[in-house]
Amino acid sequence: MMMGKRTSAIFEADDDHGMSSSSFETPSHAHTIHMPRTGAYLQRDMSIDGDEDDDNEGSATTELAAIMTTTSTPVTPGPSSPPLDQAKPQDFVPPTRPSSTPFPNAQQGQTDIRCLHCQPDCQDCSDDAMAMSPAATPTIDQQPLLGLSALPAEIHECVLDHLFGYRVSTTSPSSLSIPSVNARSWSTALRHSRRKELSNLALVTPLWRYLVQARLFRHIKVKATVSGCNEVVQFFTANQHLRDFVKHIEIWFPVFQPKFNTPFPTNSSLALPTVSPEGISSAQYGLPTDNATLEEVFFLVGNSFSEVQVMTLEGGERKKAPRVQFTLPTTSSHMRELPEVKTVRTLIIKSQWNIIRHYKDWEYISNALPNLEEWHGTYAKPKSKSYLSMAGTLEILDPKITKLNLSLETDYRREMTCPPYYLKVCEQLHWCDKMAKAASTLEHLSYTGRVCHTFFDMLARYSNPRTTRLKTIDITVKNCCRQNAQWNESGSGITDMHFISAFEQLVLGGIRCLERLKSVNLLRIRYVDLDSPVPPLNPYFLIKDGWCSGVWSDDIVAELNRVRPDARFEAMAESFGEVGYNKENRLVISPDFPKSRVLSLKLANYAMLSGGISIV
């Protein structure tokens, strides 16, 4: 209130004495500065900011001091302001805050007030800092506050990575080169689930517009129908600048199509059937009739997206699923070649049986992808035809393929006996021999299915130690194929000693293979059983960077010392933990590793589990 009265007194004095605002020059920030209390301070302030000579400054100071006295200001009664040396901030004692307040101790603010435009040794600013209000800090030539756009591009990338989540780089090696339990590869890469909600982030700054659009359109999913392909063409024709953002295109072929009672369905009949808590009412589905062909899909990708590097083809899964058509029907018996897509380097095929049923099918696809380097193939259901068709395909595998990820059986559960469909495969060929021949030309191999020690024996025979490129081998065992085994001796699981013995032979074969494959720096063989009573006891063997972990026996240790003398086991435990028997004479185990990864599993201890197991 005192400051407001003083300000009004200045304008009244100007009217009484005939003084104009141009009589003396005031700083541009005078409306925010508290009026000084002494003439000396005012004189120094004017000497800094004013442009007149010393005589004019002295006269202006005298006149201003006369104006600010209480005798010439009748609207400001009371005593004059005390001198500066009579009231200092450090003499003020704040009142005691009640103990019931959230912060009973008053926080002291910054006491070292310095001028933003003076050097650190400026004594005038340090002496007068306590006499000036914080609002009176000079604002001339202050640097503007840095905004979001001033941050480095790397910071923007980190912020958006935190918002959008994990991304798989199109230029970095696949997870095949660095296998791990939690490895993420292109076959499991998903688009962001909240991409529509996060699209508004493109409106923050022009830089974010580019970064957000690059993330939103980096992985697109297209329905492989004629209408779906036409929609994609129309959208990217209207938005040409978004085409180069597409790095991964996923194309899925429908295997269901709603049936309509009317011969010419209207717009209302095209709606999805109603869903009730009891299930879908009046829903009838049939085979799709509007699916596009691979020829149309490859033409779309090759002509619309010049920067795409990863392509996913999903064939769908259902009973008696239709096979994906490669080209449109023609009168000629010779099938046309598929359009080339030269930029694709990684191909992912899900439900591969609906796309590749013969080795010639792979020939057409491989010829259309001249720069293909990595192939991921997954089958939805295990069947004998999957093994037989892949056996023929692996025989003609192009040497340009350096990374192969093949999953023939993805049901990670133990089985009581070998299923009949694999017996059909064994009657025609030995699958391990076919896969070993193809693996000899690869750099990285990842396989899930049935395998035995014959695979490593034949791999060592087919491989040339001087020219081999194989670096990593990652095998997930569904079961070990055994020749001339009885029906009750062909199962799998940690309680089946026949399987444990076959698994040991598989590990020994892998170690012997390393004698010729000097470039292999990672070998992992594991068995996964989701129904295992003790999942940490699922057998595995891992050798990486000269360190081994997993199952061991005297034969394994001796063979490892012969082949890789520098390799060492991280730990070699003699038991699984505390072992005892309950009242029903069943084995009871208290594991020493309830939540940690097991580094040592002695194979001889699995014999105790053959009669059943109870976990406490």
C-alpha positions in Angstrom: 0.0 0.0 0.0 2.9 2.4 0.8 4.3 1.8 -2.6 1.1 2.6 -4.4 0.8 5.9 -2.6 4.3 6.9 -3.5 3.7 6.2 -7.1 0.6 8.4 -7.2 2.6 11.1 -5.5 5.0 11.2 -8.3 2.4 12.1 -10.9 0.8 14.7 -8.6 4.1 16.4 -8.1 4.6 16.5 -11.8 1.4 18.4 -12.2 2.1 20.9 -9.4 5.7 21.8 -10.3 5.2 21.6 -14.0 7.7 18.7 -14.4 7.2 16.5 -17.3 8.2 12.9 -17.6 11.1 13.9 -19.8 12.8 15.9 -17.1 14.9 12.9 -16.3 15.3 9.5 -17.8 14.1 6.5 -15.8 14.8 2.9 -16.6 12.4 1.0 -18.7 11.6 -1.2 -15.7 10.8 1.6 -13.3 7.3 0.4 -12.9 8.5 -2.7 -11.2 11.2 -1.2 -8.9 10.5 -0.3 -5.3 11.3 3.4 -4.8 14.6 3.9 -3.0 14.7 5.1 0.6 17.7 7.5 0.4 19.0 10.1 -2.0 22.4 8.5 -2.1 21.0 5.2 -3.4 19.0 7.0 -6.0 21.9 9.0 -7.2 24.0 5.8 -7.7 21.2 4.2 -9.5 20.8 7.1 -11.8 24.5 7.3 -12.5 24.4 3.8 -13.7 21.3 4.0 -15.9 21.1 7.6 -16.9 22.6 9.2 -20.0 23.1 12.8 -18.8 26.2 14.4 -17.4 27.0 14.7 -13.6 25.5 18.2 -13.2 22.1 17.2 -14.6 22.1 14.1 -12.6 22.7 16.0 -9.3 19.8 18.5 -10.0 17.4 15.7 -10.9 18.3 13.9 -7.8 17.7 16.9 -5.6 14.3 17.6 -7.2 13.2 13.9 -6.9 14.3 13.9 -3.2 12.1 17.0 -2.6 9.2 15.4 -4.3 9.4 12.3 -2.2 9.3 14.0 1.2 6.2 13.8 3.3 5.7 17.6 3.4 5.0 17.7 -0.4 2.9 14.5 -0.3 -0.3 15.3 1.8 -1.9 12.0 0.9 0.9 10.1 2.6 0.7 10.9 6.3 3.0 9.5 8.9 6.7 9.5 9.5 9.2 9.3 6.8 10.9 6.0 5.9 13.7 4.9 8.2 17.2 4.9 6.8 18.6 1.8 5.2 20.9 1.0 8.1 18.1 0.9 10.6 16.2 -2.0 9.1 17.9 -5.0 7.6 16.5 -8.4 6.5 18.6 -10.2 9.0 17.1 -8.3 11.9 13.6 -9.6 11.1 12.7 -12.6 13.2 9.8 -14.7 11.7 7.1 -15.8 14.0 7.1 -19.4 15.2 5.0 -21.6 13.0 2.4 -23.8 14.8 3.5 -27.4 15.3 0.2 -28.6 13.6 1.3 -27.2 10.2 2.7 -29.7 7.7 6.0 -27.9 7.7 6.6 -26.4 11.2 10.2 -25.3 10.3 10.2 -22.4 8.0 12.4 -23.0 4.9 15.0 -20.3 4.4 15.2 -19.0 0.8 18.2 -18.1 -1.2 20.3 -15.5 0.7 23.1 -15.0 -1.8 21.5 -12.6 -4.3 23.7 -11.6 -7.2 23.3 -9.6 -10.3 22.8 -11.8 -13.4 24.9 -9.4 -15.6 27.8 -8.7 -13.3 31.0 -10.6 -12.8 31.4 -12.8 -9.7 33.7 -10.1 -8.1 31.2 -7.3 -8.5 31.1 -5.7 -5.0 28.4 -3.1 -5.7 25.8 -5.8 -6.5 26.7 -7.8 -3.4 26.5 -4.8 -1.1 23.2 -3.6 -2.5 21.5 -7.0 -3.0 19.8 -6.8 0.3 18.5 -3.3 -0.3 16.7 -4.2 -3.5 13.5 -6.2 -3.7 13.6 -9.5 -5.8 11.2 -7.8 -8.2 13.7 -5.1 -8.8 16.4 -7.4 -10.3 17.5 -5.9 -13.6 15.9 -7.7 -16.6 17.9 -6.0 -19.3 19.7 -8.4 -21.6 18.6 -11.5 -19.7 18.9 -14.7 -21.6 15.5 -16.3 -22.6 14.5 -19.5 -20.8 15.3 -22.6 -22.8 12.2 -24.4 -24.0 11.5 -28.0 -25.1 12.7 -27.3 -28.7 16.1 -26.4 -27.4 16.8 -29.9 -26.0 19.1 -32.2 -28.0 17.5 -34.6 -30.4 18.7 -37.5 -28.2 16.7 -36.3 -25.3 13.6 -36.1 -27.4 14.2 -39.7 -28.6 14.6 -40.9 -25.0 11.3 -39.2 -24.0 9.4 -40.7 -26.8 10.9 -44.1 -26.2 9.7 -43.9 -22.7 6.2 -43.1 -23.9 6.0 -45.5 -26.8 7.9 -48.4 -25.3 10.4 -50.8 -26.7 11.3 -50.8 -30.4 13.2 -53.4 -32.4 15.7 -51.7 -34.6 15.6 -52.6 -38.3 19.3 -52.2 -38.6 20.5 -54.0 -35.5 21.0 -57.8 -35.5 18.0 -60.0 -34.6 17.7 -61.7 -31.3 19.2 -64.8 -33.0 22.7 -63.3 -32.7 22.3 -62.8 -29.0 19.9 -65.6 -27.8 18.5 -65.2 -24.3 15.4 -66.3 -22.5 13.9 -62.8 -22.8 15.1 -62.1 -26.3 12.8 -60.1 -28.5 12.8 -60.7 -32.2 10.9 -59.5 -35.2 8.5 -62.5 -34.9 7.3 -61.2 -31.5 7.4 -57.5 -32.3 4.0 -55.8 -31.7 2.7 -52.4 -32.7 2.0 -49.9 -29.9 -1.4 -50.6 -28.4 -2.2 -47.0 -27.7 -0.9 -45.5 -30.9 -4.2 -43.7 -31.6 -4.1 -42.0 -28.2 -0.5 -41.0 -28.5 -0.9 -39.6 -32.0 -1.7 -36.2 -30.5 1.9 -35.9 -29.4 2.7 -35.0 -33.0 1.2 -31.6 -32.3 3.7 -30.6 -29.6 6.6 -29.4 -31.8 7.6 -29.8 -35.4 10.4 -32.1 -34.3 8.0 -34.3 -32.4 5.7 -34.4 -35.4 8.5 -36.1 -37.3 9.5 -38.4 -34.4 6.0 -39.4 -33.5 4.9 -40.1 -37.1 8.1 -42.2 -37.6 7.0 -44.4 -34.6 3.4 -44.6 -35.5 3.9 -45.7 -39.1 7.0 -47.7 -38.5 5.0 -50.9 -38.2 1.7 -51.2 -40.0 -0.7 -54.1 -40.3 -2.7 -54.6 -43.4 -5.6 -57.0 -44.0 -4.9 -59.0 -47.1 -8.1 -58.5 -48.9 -8.8 -56.6 -52.1 -10.7 -53.8 -50.2 -8.0 -53.7 -47.5 -5.2 -53.2 -50.1 -7.2 -50.5 -51.9 -7.6 -48.6 -48.6 -3.9 -48.7 -48.0 -3.2 -47.4 -51.5 -5.7 -44.5 -51.1 -4.3 -43.5 -47.7 -0.7 -43.4 -48.7 -1.5 -41.7 -52.0 -3.0 -38.9 -50.0 -0.1 -38.9 -47.5 3.0 -39.4 -49.6 5.3 -38.2 -46.8 4.4 -41.1 -44.6 5.5 -43.8 -46.9 9.2 -43.6 -46.0 8.3 -44.2 -42.3 7.1 -47.7 -42.9 9.9 -50.2 -42.0 7.8 -53.2 -41.0 4.7 -54.2 -42.8 2.5 -57.1 -41.4 0.0 -58.7 -43.8 -2.6 -61.1 -42.4 -4.8 -63.3 -44.5 -8.3 -63.9 -43.1 -9.5 -67.4 -42.7 -13.1 -66.5 -41.7 -15.8 -64.5 -43.4 -19.4 -63.8 -42.1 -22.2 -65.5 -44.0 -25.3 -63.5 -45.0 -28.7 -64.9 -45.6 -29.5 -62.3 -48.2 -27.9 -62.7 -51.7 -27.1 -58.9 -51.7 -26.2 -57.8 -48.2 -27.1 -54.3 -47.2 -25.0 -52.0 -45.0 -27.0 -53.1 -42.0 -26.3 -56.8 -42.7 -22.6 -56.2 -42.9 -22.4 -55.4 -39.2 -20.8 -57.9 -36.9 -23.1 -60.3 -35.2 -24.4 -59.4 -31.7 -22.5 -60.9 -28.8 -24.3 -61.9 -25.6 -23.0 -63.3 -22.3 -24.0 -66.8 -23.5 -22.0 -66.4 -26.7 -22.3 -65.2 -30.3 -25.9 -65.3 -31.5 -26.8 -65.9 -35.1 -23.2 -66.0 -36.3 -22.4 -67.9 -39.4 -18.9 -67.9 -41.0 -17.5 -69.4 -44.1 -14.4 -69.3 -46.2 -13.3 -65.8 -47.3 -13.9 -64.8 -50.9 -12.2 -61.4 -51.0 -8.7 -62.4 -50.0 -5.8 -61.0 -52.1 -3.1 -63.1 -53.6 0.6 -63.0 -52.8 1.2 -61.4 -56.2 -1.1 -58.4 -55.3 0.5 -58.1 -51.8 4.0 -58.1 -53.1 3.1 -55.6 -55.8 1.6 -53.3 -53.1 4.7 -53.5 -50.9 7.2 -53.1 -53.7 5.5 -50.1 -55.3 4.2 -48.2 -52.2 7.0 -48.6 -49.5 10.5 -48.1 -50.7 12.0 -48.3 -47.2 10.4 -51.4 -45.8 12.9 -53.9 -44.5 10.8 -56.4 -42.6 7.7 -58.2 -43.9 5.4 -60.5 -42.0 3.0 -62.9 -43.6 0.3 -64.4 -41.4 -1.6 -67.3 -42.9 -4.1 -67.7 -40.2 -5.2 -70.9 -38.4 -8.5 -72.8 -38.4 -9.7 -76.3 -39.2 -9.2 -76.9 -42.9 -7.8 -73.4 -43.4 -7.6 -72.3 -47.0 -4.2 -72.1 -48.7 -3.1 -68.6 -49.6 -3.2 -68.2 -53.4 0.1 -67.0 -55.0 -1.3 -65.6 -58.3 -4.7 -65.0 -59.9 -6.1 -67.9 -61.8 -5.0 -68.0 -65.4 -5.5 -70.4 -68.4 -1.7 -71.1 -68.5 -0.4 -74.0 -66.4 2.8 -72.1 -65.6 2.6 -69.9 -62.5 3.8 -66.3 -62.9 6.7 -65.0 -60.9 6.0 -62.8 -57.9 6.9 -59.1 -58.1 10.3 -58.3 -56.6 10.6 -56.5 -53.3 14.3 -55.7 -53.1 14.4 -53.9 -49.8 13.1 -56.7 -47.6 15.8 -58.4 -45.6 13.8 -60.2 -42.9 10.8 -62.4 -43.7 8.5 -63.6 -40.9 5.9 -66.3 -41.8 3.3 -67.2 -39.1 1.0 -70.2 -39.6 3.4 -71.2 -42.3 1.5 -74.3 -43.4 -1.2 -72.1 -45.1 1.5 -70.4 -47.2 4.3 -72.9 -47.8 3.1 -76.5 -48.3 5.7 -77.5 -50.9 9.3 -76.6 -51.5 8.3 -74.9 -54.8 6.2 -72.4 -52.8 9.4 -71.3 -51.0 11.2 -71.0 -54.4 8.6 -68.4 -55.6 8.9 -66.4 -52.4 12.7 -66.5 -52.2 13.1 -65.4 -55.8 10.9 -62.4 -55.2 13.1 -61.3 -52.2 16.6 -61.1 -53.7 18.2 -59.5 -50.6 16.6 -61.7 -48.0 18.9 -62.6 -45.2 16.7 -63.7 -42.3 13.8 -66.1 -42.2 11.4 -66.8 -39.3 9.0 -69.6 -39.8 6.3 -70.7 -37.2 3.7 -73.4 -37.4 0.5 -73.1 -35.4 -0.1 -76.8 -34.9 2.3 -79.8 -35.0 1.7 -82.2 -37.9 3.7 -84.6 -40.0 3.2 -82.5 -43.1 5.1 -79.6 -41.4 8.2 -81.7 -40.9 8.0 -83.3 -44.4 7.4 -80.0 -46.3 10.2 -78.2 -44.3 12.6 -81.1 -45.0 12.2 -80.5 -48.7 12.5 -76.8 -48.3 15.7 -76.9 -46.3 17.3 -79.0 -49.1 17.0 -76.0 -51.5 17.7 -73.3 -49.0 19.4 -70.4 -50.7 22.9 -69.6 -49.3 21.8 -65.9 -49.0 19.9 -66.9 -45.9 22.2 -66.4 -42.9 19.7 -66.4 -40.0 17.1 -69.1 -39.6 14.5 -69.2 -36.8 12.2 -72.3 -37.2 9.5 -73.3 -34.7 7.7 -76.5 -35.7 6.2 -77.2 -32.3 5.4 -74.5 -29.8 3.5 -76.5 -27.2 5.9 -76.4 -24.3 4.5 -79.3 -22.4 5.8 -82.8 -21.6 4.3 -85.8 -23.4 3.8 -89.4 -22.2 4.9 -90.9 -25.5 5.9 -90.0 -29.0 2.8 -88.9 -31.0 1.8 -90.9 -34.1 2.3 -88.0 -36.5 6.0 -87.9 -35.8 6.3 -91.7 -36.3 5.1 -91.0 -39.9 8.0 -88.6 -40.3 10.5 -91.2 -39.0 9.2 -93.7 -41.5 10.1 -91.5 -44.5 13.2 -89.6 -43.4 15.4 -88.5 -40.5 14.6 -84.9 -39.8 17.8 -84.2 -37.9 19.9 -85.0 -41.0 18.0 -82.6 -43.2 18.2 -79.8 -40.7 22.0 -80.3 -40.1 22.7 -80.0 -43.8 20.9 -76.6 -44.0 22.5 -75.4 -40.7 26.0 -75.9 -42.1 25.6 -72.8 -44.3 24.0 -70.5 -41.7 25.4 -68.0 -39.2 22.7 -68.2 -36.6 20.3 -71.0 -36.0 17.3 -71.1 -33.7 15.1 -74.1 -33.7 12.1 -75.4 -31.6 11.0 -79.0 -32.1 12.2 -82.5 -32.0 15.9 -83.2 -32.2 18.6 -85.7 -31.2 22.4 -86.1 -31.1 22.4 -87.1 -34.7 21.8 -83.4 -35.6 25.2 -82.4 -34.1 27.0 -85.4 -35.5 25.8 -84.7 -39.1 26.4 -80.9 -38.6 30.1 -81.6 -37.8 30.3 -83.8 -40.9 28.7 -81.3 -43.3 30.7 -78.3 -41.9 34.1 -77.2 -43.1 36.1 -75.8 -40.2 37.8 -73.3 -42.6 34.7 -71.9 -44.3 31.9 -72.3 -41.7 30.0 -69.2 -40.7 28.0 -70.7 -37.9 28.3 -68.6 -34.7 25.3 -69.3 -32.5 23.1 -72.4 -32.0 19.9 -72.1 -29.9 17.8 -75.2 -29.7 14.6 -75.7 -27.7 13.8 -79.4 -27.3 10.2 -80.6 -27.5 11.4 -84.2 -27.3 14.5 -86.3 -28.3 13.8 -88.6 -31.2 14.9 -92.1 -30.4 15.2 -95.0 -32.8 13.5 -98.3 -32.0 12.1 -97.1 -28.6 9.2 -98.7 -26.9 6.0 -96.6 -26.7 6.5 -96.2 -22.9 10.2 -95.1 -23.4 9.6 -92.2 -25.8 8.1 -89.6 -23.5 9.7 -86.4 -22.1 9.9 -84.7 -18.7 12.2 -84.4 -15.7 10.8 -87.7 -14.2 11.5 -89.7 -17.4 15.0 -91.1 -17.2 14.9 -92.2 -20.8 14.5 -88.6 -21.8 17.2 -87.5 -19.4 19.6 -90.0 -20.9 18.7 -88.8 -24.5 19.2 -85.2 -23.4 22.6 -86.0 -22.1 23.6 -87.6 -25.4 22.3 -84.4 -27.1 24.5 -82.2 -25.0 27.5 -84.5 -25.6 26.9 -84.3 -29.3 26.8 -80.5 -29.2 30.1 -80.4 -27.3 31.8 -82.7 -29.8 30.5 -80.6 -32.6 32.4 -77.6 -31.2 35.6 -79.3 -32.1 35.1 -78.5 -35.8 32.9 -75.4 -35.3 35.6 -73.1 -33.9 33.6 -70.0 -34.6 30.6 -71.0 -32.5 30.7 -68.8 -29.4 27.2 -69.5 -28.1 25.5 -72.9 -27.7 22.2 -73.3 -25.8 20.2 -76.5 -25.5 17.1 -76.3 -23.3 14.0 -78.2 -22.5 10.9 -76.2 -21.5 8.0 -77.8 -19.7 5.2 -75.5 -18.5 3.6 -78.2 -16.4 6.8 -79.1 -14.6 6.4 -79.4 -10.8 9.8 -77.7 -10.4 10.4 -75.4 -13.4 14.0 -74.6 -12.4 14.8 -78.3 -12.8 14.1 -78.3 -16.5 17.4 -79.4 -18.0 19.4 -77.0 -20.1 23.0 -76.5 -21.2 24.6 -73.2 -22.0 28.1 -72.3 -23.1 28.8 -68.6 -23.7 32.1 -66.7 -23.7 33.9 -69.6 -22.2 31.5 -70.1 -19.3 29.2 -73.1 -18.9 26.0 -73.6 -16.9 23.2 -76.2 -16.7 23.4 -79.9 -16.7 26.7 -81.7 -16.1 28.1 -85.2 -15.6 31.5 -86.7 -15.6 31.2 -87.4 -19.4 30.2 -83.9 -20.1 33.0 -82.4 -18.1 35.6 -84.7 -19.7 34.4 -84.0 -23.2 34.3 -80.2 -22.5 37.9 -80.3 -21.3 39.0 -82.0 -24.4 37.2 -79.8 -26.9 37.3 -76.4 -25.1 40.0 -76.5 -22.4 39.4 -72.9 -21.6 35.7 -73.3 -20.8 34.7 -73.6 -17.2 31.5 -74.3 -15.3 30.2 -71.4 -13.2 29.1 -73.8 -10.4 29.0 -77.6 -10.0 26.5 -78.5 -7.2 26.1 -82.1 -6.1 22.4 -81.9 -5.2 19.2 -80.1 -6.0 18.6 -79.2 -2.3 17.2 -80.8 0.8 15.8 -84.2 -0.2 13.5 -86.4 2.0 10.5 -88.7 1.9 7.0 -88.1 3.2 4.6 -90.6 4.8 3.5 -91.9 1.4 7.1 -92.7 0.5 7.2 -89.9 -2.1 10.3 -87.8 -2.6 10.1 -84.3 -1.1 12.5 -81.6 -2.2 13.1 -78.2 -0.7 15.0 -76.4 -3.5 17.9 -74.1 -2.7 16.9 -71.9 -5.6 13.3 -70.9 -5.2 13.5 -67.8 -7.5 17.0 -67.7 -8.9 18.3 -69.2 -12.1 20.0 -72.6 -11.6 23.6 -72.7 -12.6 24.3 -76.4 -12.0 22.1 -79.5 -12.5 23.8 -82.8 -11.9 22.2 -85.4 -14.2 22.6 -88.3 -11.8 20.2 -86.6 -9.4 17.3 -86.9 -11.8 17.1 -90.6 -11.0 15.6 -89.7 -7.7 12.6 -88.0 -9.5 11.6 -91.0 -11.5 9.2 -92.3 -8.8 7.3 -89.0 -8.4 8.0 -85.8 -6.6 6.5 -83.5 -4.1 7.5 -79.9 -3.6 7.5 -78.1 -0.3 
